Amino acid sequence: MEKKDWFEQRSQIEKEVLYKSELEHYSEKMVLNTENRIIFINAKYAAEFGKRPEELEGVLFDEFMAEAKDKVPPILEISDFASPYIPYAERLQNDGRPRVFLRAPLISEDNVVLGHMIYDGRDWLQRYRSLFLKLNEMEDEYQYLNQNQNREANAQFVGSSPVITQLKHEILQIAQINATLLIEGETGTGKEVVANHVYQASKRHGKPFVKLNCAAVPYELMESELFGYEEGAFTGARKGGKKGLFEQANGGTILLDEINSLNLSAQAKLLRVLQEHVVTKVGGGKQIPIDVRVIAISNRPLQEMVEEGTFREDLYYRLNVLHIQVPPLRKRLEDIPELVHLFVEKCNKEMDKHVDTIDPKIYVLLKKQNWPGNVRQLQNWIERSMATVWKKTLSLANFYWVDTNPAGNAVGFPLTQKLTASGKQNLSQIMSKLEQEIITNTLSDCGGNKTQAAQILGISRQMLHRKLKEFQE
């Protein structure tokens, strides 16, 4: 043997001796090679089996486990973080035999598994015991909150009328089908509540559920909001770019509320996503595959918009694979008592009220209304009434309401004043002032809800925004 080789071999032997002597002082019990054979075992631990380390070296680990099954505690993979350790952490003792061993891979610099090391789990579990117990508490809290959220969502969806019973049946059926869903209905009928129930009952429950109100996003920002953008795509773009809502919802569900507000350009881009199941960020060329269920909500019949030329026919058919029509409140008047009770209880909690009795005359009054604002309008009336009641009974005398029947005054104030032109105000000025008064009062009666006010006024939400801006100038 050459002198150089002798020195290298001697150096390697010294390293192994040094390494093994170091292992004797740590909690490592044994080291396994890639064949799952014991290549090192702590002398103290080997003595527990009446063996010397050299007697066990080379033995298959499975054979060792079978022979010493009564003396070896459970062995957990260290990659299985948190949950498997929790029961052991809860029963952990500071002395005595280890309750659990941990098995960790030995990985080389080039990411090759060289074997495994078996640890005494006591020190490790003791160190992270508080963390595991906290994780356990958080998991319990998550389950509790998730159950409460489902319970609250179910509570919001009240009613036992025939149309609502049928709607609940449709939701359960449609939720199980992984296809695009279009939900239509008048403003304030509870379309988003229906969408939430579809998601909760679907196989994608627990995965991302991303929501967007299309009417709230300016046209020029819609594409970057939905599909994201690359760094430098436009002035003010975030460093590193941004994920779009479709990418954020990947694997889950995206809810596009008021989809009837999308302009034709955004409609074309959305159609491409639905057809090809890919998105391309603004300023980028890479196609990103996505797996997203789309739920679209419209407060206008999209079929009518297709006929008007304001909504793409091909997109309409892509969205309308599954369809739910949410009934207006006037077609489910028998549900009003349940809804009133729900909103009164909600106000009791939020406003610290103690109303436990409702005047039956209120139900008679409410069932005579036409309900252009539907359930949202009813909720607004209850909230306004509850804000001023201090007794335990909500009576007709202190109940806020506005006659919304066709024969009544839908805008909530009397139009009895005689209006004539004068030298101080011409016809245009009078009409402008009257328009402002009607819009302002209607918006007030709707509790500030612009969508509901626009529906009652018979104008678009965007038109209402422009009018309100003009009034401020």
Secondary structure, DSSP 8 states (H G I E B T S, - for coil): --HHHHHHHHHHHHHHHHHHHHHTTSSEEEEEETTSBEEEE-HHHHHTTT--HHHHTT-BHHHHHHHTTTTS--EEETTS-SGGGHHHHHT--SSSS-S-EEEEEEE-TTS-EEEEEEEEHHHHHHHHHHHHHHHHHHHHHHHHHHHHHHHHHHHHS---SHHHHHHHHHHHHHHTS-S-EEEE--TTS-HHHHHHHHHHHSTTTTS-EEEEEGGGS-HHHHHHHHHEE-TTSSTT--TT-EE-HHHHTTTSEEEEETGGG--HHHHHHHHHHHHH-EEE-BT---EEE---EEEEEESS-HHHHHHHTSS-HHHHHHHTTEEEE---GGG-GGGHHHHHHHHHHHHHHHHT----EE-HHHHHHHTT---TTHHHHHHHHHHHHHTT--SSEE-GGG------STTS-TTSS---S-----SS--HHHHHHHHHHHHHHHHHHHTTT-HHHHHHHHTS-HHHHHHHHHHHH-
